[in-house]
Amino acid sequence: MSRGGIVKDRDEPERRCIVTGDVQPKRGLIRFVTGPDGMVVPDLAEKLPGRGIWVAADRAAIDKAAAKGLFSRAARAPVKAPEGLADLVEAGLARRVIELVSLARKSGIAVAGFEKVKGWLAEGRARVLLQASDGSDRGKGKLWTPTGGRWFGCLSASELGLSFGRDHVIHGALAAGGLTDKVILEAGRLTGLRGHDGGNSAAGKE
């Protein structure tokens, strides 16, 4: 059980954040490694060689790690964090979410457009509701978070549009599947970096 009284999945890998000192599931953390040139490198795919340095998926935490020399302390060697490290992580996560949603669309488990999304929600087919952070609150509020599912508003209309091959998209939905699970993981991290829920009332609906 965690400090907050939440029962953890014993099978879920955990790591310690170098900023907060808390041990938590990897899904809420960003992995960094030290490159050959001594620079800190985000390892969003968690595949780069080297000892992993983990920081909470939170802009303030990453900024603090870079400003306070916490990467060097964790690496036990002098390393340097690039300028705008949190921005690099945010941009990388956004690309990953966009690409994953695009793959989900090509696999037939994602749709866009108010009516199609509403239909999937009504049928119970949708597992995830995606809504643009810069979309109309009034329009977004007419849809709801899937029962037992998730809502994300971490992408802009143009970013969400890229996933669906359009100029912009306000509403999208994903059915259950492996790709959707990956979207949930990466969108959760991106939400941590962007620090907002899009101001959408749908975020609180079940």
Backbone torsions as a table, in degrees:
resi	resn	phi	psi	omega
1	MET	NA	137.5	-179.3
2	SER	-78.4	174.4	179.1
3	ARG	-59.8	-31.2	-177.6
4	GLY	-83.3	3.3	178.5
5	GLY	84.8	10.5	179.6
6	ILE	-88.9	129.1	178.8
7	VAL	-73.3	126.9	-177.9
8	LYS	-95.2	153.7	172.9
9	ASP	-78.3	114.9	-176.2
10	ARG	-62.4	-22.4	-178.0
11	ASP	-86.5	-7.8	-177.6
12	GLU	-85.1	124.4	-179.1
13	PRO	-60.1	142.1	180.0
14	GLU	-127.3	152.8	176.6
15	ARG	-141.0	163.1	-179.6
16	ARG	-100.2	129.1	176.4
17	CYS	-73.7	129.7	-177.8
18	ILE	-72.5	-13.4	-179.3
19	VAL	-92.4	-52.7	-177.1
20	THR	-87.3	-24.1	-176.7
21	GLY	80.5	-0.4	-179.0
22	ASP	-82.1	141.3	173.1
23	VAL	-92.7	126.4	-177.6
24	GLN	-148.8	167.3	179.5
25	PRO	-58.0	144.7	-179.5
26	LYS	-57.2	-28.4	-176.3
27	ARG	-61.9	-19.6	179.4
28	GLY	-101.3	12.6	-175.8
29	LEU	-127.1	159.4	174.7
30	ILE	-112.6	132.9	178.5
31	ARG	-91.9	135.2	174.9
32	PHE	-124.0	152.6	173.4
33	VAL	-133.3	166.9	176.1
34	THR	-98.7	125.5	179.5
35	GLY	-77.3	171.1	179.5
36	PRO	-58.7	-25.9	-179.1
37	ASP	-89.8	5.8	179.0
38	GLY	82.0	11.1	178.6
39	MET	-95.0	145.6	176.8
40	VAL	-76.0	131.8	-177.1
41	VAL	-124.5	127.2	175.1
42	PRO	-68.0	134.1	177.7
43	ASP	-117.4	76.1	-173.6
44	LEU	-66.7	-29.1	179.1
45	ALA	-85.8	-7.6	178.9
46	GLU	56.7	44.4	-178.7
47	LYS	-126.6	-9.2	-177.3
48	LEU	-70.8	145.8	179.4
49	PRO	-70.6	159.1	178.7
50	GLY	111.6	166.3	179.5
51	ARG	-72.1	127.7	-179.1
52	GLY	-76.4	139.2	173.7
53	ILE	-117.7	123.4	-170.0
54	TRP	-110.7	134.7	178.6
55	VAL	-133.4	141.5	178.6
56	ALA	-54.8	143.4	179.3
57	ALA	-73.9	73.8	-174.8
58	ASP	-150.2	128.6	-176.2
59	ARG	-57.3	-44.4	-178.0
60	ALA	-63.1	-38.0	-179.6
61	ALA	-66.6	-43.4	179.6
62	ILE	-65.8	-42.9	178.2
63	ASP	-60.7	-40.9	-179.2
64	LYS	-67.9	-41.5	179.1
65	ALA	-59.7	-39.7	-179.6
66	ALA	-72.8	-41.5	-174.8
67	ALA	-74.7	-32.4	-174.1
68	LYS	-97.1	5.7	179.0
69	GLY	71.2	23.7	-177.2
70	LEU	-72.7	-24.2	176.4
71	PHE	-66.5	-41.0	178.5
72	SER	-64.6	-40.4	179.1
73	ARG	-63.3	-42.7	-179.3
74	ALA	-69.6	-36.2	-179.5
75	ALA	-80.9	-13.0	-177.1
76	ARG	57.1	37.6	179.4
77	ALA	-164.4	154.3	178.3
78	PRO	-70.4	115.3	177.3
79	VAL	-128.8	161.2	-176.9
80	LYS	-124.1	132.7	176.0
81	ALA	-90.0	133.8	179.5
82	PRO	-66.4	156.4	176.1
83	GLU	-61.1	139.9	177.2
84	GLY	65.6	38.7	-177.6
85	LEU	-59.2	-43.0	179.8
86	ALA	-62.6	-35.5	177.8
87	ASP	-65.5	-39.8	178.3
88	LEU	-62.5	-42.4	179.7
89	VAL	-65.7	-44.9	179.7
90	GLU	-59.3	-46.8	-179.6
91	ALA	-63.0	-40.3	179.6
92	GLY	-66.1	-41.2	178.7
93	LEU	-66.7	-39.2	178.3
94	ALA	-60.6	-43.4	178.5
95	ARG	-61.0	-41.1	-178.9
96	ARG	-64.7	-42.7	179.5
97	VAL	-65.0	-45.2	179.6
98	ILE	-58.7	-45.8	-178.6
99	GLU	-65.9	-39.4	-179.9
100	LEU	-67.1	-42.3	178.2
101	VAL	-64.6	-37.9	177.5
102	SER	-62.0	-43.1	177.8
103	LEU	-64.3	-37.7	178.4
104	ALA	-64.6	-39.9	177.5
105	ARG	-61.8	-45.3	-179.3
106	LYS	-66.6	-23.5	178.7
107	SER	-88.0	-3.3	177.7
108	GLY	83.3	15.1	-178.9
109	ILE	-114.0	20.5	177.3
110	ALA	-142.7	139.9	176.7
111	VAL	-133.0	159.8	178.0
112	ALA	-131.9	156.7	-179.9
113	GLY	106.2	139.6	-174.2
114	PHE	-54.3	-51.9	-174.4
115	GLU	-65.7	-42.7	179.6
116	LYS	-65.0	-42.2	179.7
117	VAL	-65.5	-43.3	178.8
118	LYS	-60.4	-39.7	178.3
119	GLY	-62.5	-44.1	179.5
120	TRP	-64.8	-38.3	178.5
121	LEU	-65.1	-44.1	-179.0
122	ALA	-64.6	-34.7	-179.2
123	GLU	-81.2	-9.7	-177.2
124	GLY	77.7	15.3	-178.8
125	ARG	-82.5	-29.2	-176.4
126	ALA	-74.7	135.8	173.8
127	ARG	-104.2	-32.5	-178.7
128	VAL	-131.7	135.5	173.0
129	LEU	-107.1	124.4	177.1
130	LEU	-111.0	129.7	178.3
131	GLN	-136.6	138.8	-176.0
132	ALA	-64.1	136.8	-179.3
133	SER	-63.4	-27.9	-178.1
134	ASP	-103.7	18.6	176.4
135	GLY	-82.5	167.5	-179.8
136	SER	-66.6	128.0	178.3
137	ASP	-61.4	-36.6	-178.9
138	ARG	-63.6	-45.3	179.5
139	GLY	-68.1	-41.1	-178.5
140	LYS	-67.9	-32.0	-178.3
141	GLY	-68.7	-11.0	179.7
142	LYS	-81.7	-8.8	177.4
143	LEU	-109.3	170.3	-173.4
144	TRP	-139.5	155.7	177.2
145	THR	-67.8	132.6	178.9
146	PRO	-57.1	140.8	177.2
147	THR	-59.8	123.0	-178.4
148	GLY	74.7	6.1	-178.2
149	GLY	-109.3	-157.1	-175.7
150	ARG	-133.1	158.3	174.3
151	TRP	-126.9	138.7	176.3
152	PHE	-136.7	137.7	176.5
153	GLY	-128.9	37.3	-173.9
154	CYS	-90.9	-8.3	178.5
155	LEU	-106.3	148.3	175.0
156	SER	-79.9	170.6	179.9
157	ALA	-62.8	-36.6	179.0
158	SER	-71.2	-37.8	178.3
159	GLU	-66.8	-44.4	179.0
160	LEU	-65.8	-33.1	177.0
161	GLY	-62.6	-38.3	178.0
162	LEU	-57.1	-37.1	-179.0
163	SER	-65.3	-29.6	-175.5
164	PHE	-108.8	10.9	178.3
165	GLY	67.5	31.5	-179.9
166	ARG	-127.1	168.5	177.5
167	ASP	-67.2	-42.3	177.2
168	HIS	-156.1	151.4	178.5
169	VAL	-139.7	134.9	179.0
170	ILE	-98.5	-39.9	-175.8
171	HIS	-122.4	134.2	175.6
172	GLY	-143.5	157.8	178.3
173	ALA	-142.8	147.8	178.5
174	LEU	-124.8	137.9	174.0
175	ALA	-84.1	170.8	-179.7
176	ALA	-65.3	148.8	178.9
177	GLY	160.8	169.9	-179.0
178	GLY	-61.6	-40.5	178.3
179	LEU	-64.3	-37.9	179.0
180	THR	-64.5	-39.2	176.9
181	ASP	-61.1	-37.7	178.7
182	LYS	-69.5	-37.5	176.6
183	VAL	-61.8	-43.7	179.1
184	ILE	-58.2	-43.7	179.9
185	LEU	-61.9	-53.2	-175.2
186	GLU	-72.4	-36.3	178.1
187	ALA	-67.0	-33.5	176.0
188	GLY	-63.1	-42.0	177.7
189	ARG	-66.9	-42.5	-179.7
190	LEU	-63.4	-39.2	176.8
191	THR	-58.9	-38.5	177.5
192	GLY	-62.7	-37.7	-179.8
193	LEU	-75.1	-38.1	-176.9
194	ARG	-85.0	-19.3	170.5
195	GLY	63.7	30.0	177.5
196	HIS	-151.6	162.6	179.2
197	ASP	-112.3	14.6	179.2
198	GLY	81.4	-1.1	179.9
199	GLY	66.6	28.7	-174.6
200	ASN	-100.1	130.6	179.5
201	SER	-66.2	-20.5	179.6
202	ALA	-65.6	-21.3	-177.7
203	ALA	-61.5	-28.0	-177.4
204	GLY	-98.2	1.6	-177.5
205	LYS	-90.7	148.6	176.7
206	GLU	-126.5	NA	NA
